[in-house]
Amino acid sequence: MNGDILNFLFNGTLNGAVFSLIALGYSLVYGVGKIMNLSHGAYFMLTGYLLLWFLDFWPDYLLFNVIIALIIVTILGGLTYLILIKPLQDTHVGVVLITFGLAFFLEQLALIISGTESYAVNDYILISGTSEIFGYSMINQFLFVIIMSLIIVSLFALFINKSKIGKSIRAVSQDREAATLMGINANRILLYTVIISAFLASIAAVLYIPAAAINGPTMGWEFLTNSFAVVILGGMGSLVGSVIGAYIVGFVTSFTSIYIPNGPSWAHLIPIIVIIIMLVIRPQGLFGKKELR
């Protein structure tokens, strides 16, 4: 099989796997609280830098470093809601501005501590080496990312559909007032969703960044833009749409990088193009419901 085709398929699947983990949480928060959390990409970025910083303190305790990084970012998600989002949740512009401010603060924090350089954190790779399929060499850690993403997305779907909290999340996302009348604490449910979204973004970073790189403090914005494109394409608040949208954006980005002249530069524009096209022709996305006015 042609090497370019395998490269396109592998990178498209990898992109989709990472995008789906990050976009799931972003879509979940919007679906429950109609909140656009612009600090979502910063959770991904911060996880990578925490792994880097912890290597200086505990180089021999890699699993401990990963667990602590996940806990810190997850707690940060909860504090983001309690301190910043909750007081302003009835003012959508206020939420956008305050979460943008948090993302910018975390970016500047990483910039002050580590500068603009790129860093490798290969010590955290769980499965080293490569595997050859039809003559194409694939990084084992990236194969692991794809498999783990499918497992996590499947477990997440079970959690949303079968658990008590998951059913409460669905109820609040469908009709907040009715859910409240049924005794569901909507604010607590929204807190849970922000915590879950931060955890999913952090998990994506823990799996992906060790085999890739930390590409500077601004990397969070790139993943936020990708997540935004995915949920706009799939439908804001639609979890199924987020997963399908993630793989569509992932494969389109991969195709652009490989087959279009100066492709890597154009690939960065794909999320923006997706956002513009979908907002013009179908604002509710592929699987979203049209909002009544």
Secondary structure, DSSP 8 states (H G I E B T S, - for coil): --HHHHHHHHHHHHHHHHHHHHHHHHHHHHHHH----TTHHHHHHHHHHHHHHHHHH-TT-HHHHHHHHHHHHHHHHHHIIIIIIGGGTT-HHHHHHHHHHHHHHHHHHHHHHHTT--B--GGG-SS-SEEEETTEEEEHHHHHHHHHHHHHHHHHHHHHHHSHHHHHHHHHHH-HHHHHHTT--HHHHHHHHHHHHHHHHHHHHHHHGGGS-B--TTHHHHHHHHHHHHHHHH-TT-HHHHHHHHHHHHHHHHHHHHHSTTHHHHHTTHHHHHHHHHHHH-TTTTT------
